[in-house]
Amino acid sequence: MIDLVWERMQRGLVHRNPLVRALLVIVVCLVAGGLTGAVIGSLGGILGSAALIALAVGYFMLRSVFAGLLVLVGIICLVPFAAIPVDIGFSPTFLDLVLFGIFFVWVSKLVTEKDQDFVTYSPTLPMLVFAFLAVVSFIAGLGHAPLTPNVLRRFAEIILSILLFLVTINVVRDKERLQIIVGALILAGALAALIGIVLYVLPDDLTVRLLSTLRVVRYPAGSGVLRHVEDNPDLPLRATSTSVDPNVLGGLLIFTGTLTAAQALARRPMLPRGWLILLLLVIVTCMILTFSRGSFVGLGVAFMLLGLLRYRRMLWIGLLILGCLFLLPSAQVYVQHFAEGIQGEDLATQMRFGEYKDALTLILRYPWLGVGFAGTPDIDTYLGVSSVYLLIAEEMGFLGLGAFLSVLVTFVVRFLKTFPLCCRDWELDPLLLGTCLAVSGAMVAGLVDHYLFNLDFPHASALLWLMLGLGTVSIELVRERRAQVES
């Protein structure tokens, strides 16, 4: 019905009779203005405008799965914790609605459109095994922990995030779409970093007021939105942007920073090189202001691999960044904080060591399928540890951890086999390096952080599997291009 109306409107706008064209324009303006005024009049300016934007976004998502992926990128980077201010036993988040919309439209197209094919590139099989084991561990864990609507919702988000890999490799099938979504990640990530820097340099009272305005979409409010090192107000403030947690923001910047660096050094970048360098400076500056040591190391590893594998200038850029940190007087607090973490002298690091010890105790008691996602069966143990690998082992046991590592190993091996084939494709080369090395940097950071597979941060998990999908697409595009050249 909508398509029919749209087709007739297009015909009317190019009608040979100017009176018909003018009349159609007037009717469209009256109808659109009337509906807009009615919505804003009944809901108010802010809620009404938000409702109209949501309707427009929803319309484009229903027409295109790829549009849904772009909306998902915006939510992950800019409003990852936003929720609809409606209570139905839980408050649906924007992430919930977008993920559900993406899968609904994608599955509908697979069922109804005969020309829709389904691909399963490597590492699809270990990914499906991992998702299956997550469901098994979740159900088994309900024997000792109650099922609440919130736990069920968050677990569903994690499963949809894992399966997002399938959507990505089936929807992003060509270089043009890959470039668009990578560009969206770069721009949205840089915007999140810029917001983080601005909020960091503003007076604390103003920052609290600005962040507290997000309470309308169920964000935290009040002085607690400010995060300090070791949660001690006497220690330096940490940048959070709209990601609530500085470590989670750091994880986002690993992905977007690596993508931006690869494009900034490419022979044929997607965006003007000067703008890319500026965006990279913004991202690195915000990364430093997060005081997230694990994320900083992860980004550093990604930069180092970029330098070793292709762009030697990246090594000099990395040394320049380290030199500035060591020589600038204003950066000495950061250097001291980093050194204390390496030496295990600060409170946060000591608490991590305690978590690791407790996690190993729990894992050894329940080694195969873990304890699930809702809670632990023993009163002397708890669920949660600052390491994505140990957290997976707690929740899903060694079987789940093995499946997750199989995904990563398969992905890395596929990348290493494909990388030598890409040396002369100046457009695919930075896409391949940026997406794949971003995953590598995040996995290094995952040694000391848990957000990539945590029920409290489903958007971070979605970003990981989206990037794994984009990396897989770039690998397959390189192999297809090489096959075409050789044939």
Secondary structure in CASP SS format (residue, H / E / C, confidence):
PFRMAT SS
TARGET T0000
AUTHOR 0000-0000-0000
METHOD secondary structure of the structure
MODEL  1
M C 1.00
I H 1.00
D H 1.00
L H 1.00
V H 1.00
W H 1.00
E H 1.00
R H 1.00
M H 1.00
Q H 1.00
R H 1.00
G H 1.00
L H 1.00
V C 1.00
H C 1.00
R C 1.00
N C 1.00
P H 1.00
L H 1.00
V H 1.00
R H 1.00
A H 1.00
L H 1.00
L H 1.00
V H 1.00
I H 1.00
V H 1.00
V H 1.00
C H 1.00
L H 1.00
V H 1.00
A H 1.00
G H 1.00
G H 1.00
L H 1.00
T H 1.00
G H 1.00
A H 1.00
V H 1.00
I H 1.00
G H 1.00
S H 1.00
L H 1.00
G C 1.00
G H 1.00
I H 1.00
L H 1.00
G H 1.00
S H 1.00
A H 1.00
A H 1.00
L H 1.00
I H 1.00
A H 1.00
L H 1.00
A H 1.00
V H 1.00
G H 1.00
Y H 1.00
F H 1.00
M H 1.00
L H 1.00
R H 1.00
S C 1.00
V H 1.00
F H 1.00
A H 1.00
G H 1.00
L H 1.00
L H 1.00
V H 1.00
L H 1.00
V H 1.00
G H 1.00
I H 1.00
I H 1.00
C H 1.00
L H 1.00
V C 1.00
P C 1.00
F C 1.00
A C 1.00
A E 1.00
I C 1.00
P C 1.00
V C 1.00
D C 1.00
I C 1.00
G C 1.00
F C 1.00
S C 1.00
P C 1.00
T E 1.00
F H 1.00
L H 1.00
D H 1.00
L H 1.00
V H 1.00
L H 1.00
F H 1.00
G H 1.00
I H 1.00
F H 1.00
F H 1.00
V H 1.00
W H 1.00
V H 1.00
S H 1.00
K H 1.00
L H 1.00
V H 1.00
T H 1.00
E C 1.00
K C 1.00
D C 1.00
Q C 1.00
D C 1.00
F C 1.00
V C 1.00
T C 1.00
Y C 1.00
S C 1.00
P C 1.00
T H 1.00
L H 1.00
P H 1.00
M H 1.00
L H 1.00
V H 1.00
F H 1.00
A H 1.00
F H 1.00
L H 1.00
A H 1.00
V H 1.00
V H 1.00
S H 1.00
F H 1.00
I H 1.00
A H 1.00
G H 1.00
L C 1.00
G C 1.00
H C 1.00
A C 1.00
P C 1.00
L C 1.00
T C 1.00
P H 1.00
N H 1.00
V H 1.00
L H 1.00
R H 1.00
R H 1.00
F H 1.00
A H 1.00
E H 1.00
I H 1.00
I H 1.00
L H 1.00
S H 1.00
I H 1.00
L H 1.00
L H 1.00
F H 1.00
L H 1.00
V H 1.00
T H 1.00
I H 1.00
N H 1.00
V H 1.00
V C 1.00
R C 1.00
D C 1.00
K H 1.00
E H 1.00
R H 1.00
L H 1.00
Q H 1.00
I H 1.00
I H 1.00
V H 1.00
G H 1.00
A H 1.00
L H 1.00
I H 1.00
L H 1.00
A H 1.00
G H 1.00
A H 1.00
L H 1.00
A H 1.00
A H 1.00
L H 1.00
I H 1.00
G H 1.00
I H 1.00
V H 1.00
L H 1.00
Y H 1.00
V H 1.00
L C 1.00
P C 1.00
D H 1.00
D H 1.00
L H 1.00
T H 1.00
V H 1.00
R H 1.00
L H 1.00
L H 1.00
S H 1.00
T H 1.00
L H 1.00
R H 1.00
V H 1.00
V H 1.00
R C 1.00
Y C 1.00
P C 1.00
A C 1.00
G C 1.00
S H 1.00
G H 1.00
V H 1.00
L C 1.00
R E 1.00
H E 1.00
V H 1.00
E H 1.00
D H 1.00
N C 1.00
P C 1.00
D C 1.00
L C 1.00
P C 1.00
L E 1.00
R E 1.00
A C 1.00
T C 1.00
S C 1.00
T C 1.00
S C 1.00
V C 1.00
D C 1.00
P H 1.00
N H 1.00
V H 1.00
L H 1.00
G H 1.00
G H 1.00
L H 1.00
L H 1.00
I H 1.00
F H 1.00
T H 1.00
G H 1.00
T H 1.00
L H 1.00
T H 1.00
A H 1.00
A H 1.00
Q H 1.00
A H 1.00
L C 1.00
A C 1.00
R C 1.00
R C 1.00
P C 1.00
M C 1.00
L C 1.00
P C 1.00
R H 1.00
G H 1.00
W H 1.00
L H 1.00
I H 1.00
L H 1.00
L H 1.00
L H 1.00
L H 1.00
V H 1.00
I H 1.00
V H 1.00
T H 1.00
C H 1.00
M H 1.00
I H 1.00
L H 1.00
T C 1.00
F C 1.00
S C 1.00
R H 1.00
G H 1.00
S H 1.00
F H 1.00
V H 1.00
G H 1.00
L H 1.00
G H 1.00
V H 1.00
A H 1.00
F H 1.00
M H 1.00
L H 1.00
L H 1.00
G H 1.00
L H 1.00
L H 1.00
R C 1.00
Y C 1.00
R C 1.00
R H 1.00
M H 1.00
L H 1.00
W H 1.00
I H 1.00
G H 1.00
L H 1.00
L H 1.00
I H 1.00
L H 1.00
G H 1.00
C H 1.00
L H 1.00
F H 1.00
L H 1.00
L C 1.00
P H 1.00
S H 1.00
A H 1.00
Q H 1.00
V H 1.00
Y H 1.00
V H 1.00
Q H 1.00
H H 1.00
F H 1.00
A H 1.00
E H 1.00
G H 1.00
I H 1.00
Q H 1.00
G C 1.00
E C 1.00
D C 1.00
L H 1.00
A H 1.00
T H 1.00
Q H 1.00
M H 1.00
R H 1.00
F H 1.00
G H 1.00
E H 1.00
Y H 1.00
K H 1.00
D H 1.00
A H 1.00
L H 1.00
T H 1.00
L H 1.00
I H 1.00
L H 1.00
R H 1.00
Y C 1.00
P C 1.00
W C 1.00
L C 1.00
G C 1.00
V C 1.00
G C 1.00
F C 1.00
A C 1.00
G C 1.00
T C 1.00
P C 1.00
D C 1.00
I C 1.00
D C 1.00
T C 1.00
Y C 1.00
L C 1.00
G C 1.00
V C 1.00
S C 1.00
S C 1.00
V H 1.00
Y H 1.00
L H 1.00
L H 1.00
I H 1.00
A H 1.00
E H 1.00
E H 1.00
M H 1.00
G H 1.00
F H 1.00
L H 1.00
G H 1.00
L H 1.00
G H 1.00
A H 1.00
F H 1.00
L H 1.00
S H 1.00
V H 1.00
L H 1.00
V H 1.00
T H 1.00
F H 1.00
V H 1.00
V H 1.00
R H 1.00
F H 1.00
L H 1.00
K H 1.00
T H 1.00
F H 1.00
P H 1.00
L H 1.00
C H 1.00
C C 1.00
R C 1.00
D C 1.00
W C 1.00
E C 1.00
L H 1.00
D H 1.00
P H 1.00
L H 1.00
L H 1.00
L H 1.00
G H 1.00
T H 1.00
C H 1.00
L H 1.00
A H 1.00
V H 1.00
S H 1.00
G H 1.00
A H 1.00
M H 1.00
V H 1.00
A H 1.00
G C 1.00
L C 1.00
V C 1.00
D C 1.00
H C 1.00
Y H 1.00
L H 1.00
F H 1.00
N C 1.00
L C 1.00
D C 1.00
F C 1.00
P H 1.00
H H 1.00
A H 1.00
S H 1.00
A H 1.00
L H 1.00
L H 1.00
W H 1.00
L H 1.00
M H 1.00
L H 1.00
G H 1.00
L H 1.00
G H 1.00
T H 1.00
V H 1.00
S H 1.00
I H 1.00
E H 1.00
L H 1.00
V H 1.00
R H 1.00
E H 1.00
R H 1.00
R H 1.00
A H 1.00
Q H 1.00
V H 1.00
E H 1.00
S C 1.00
END
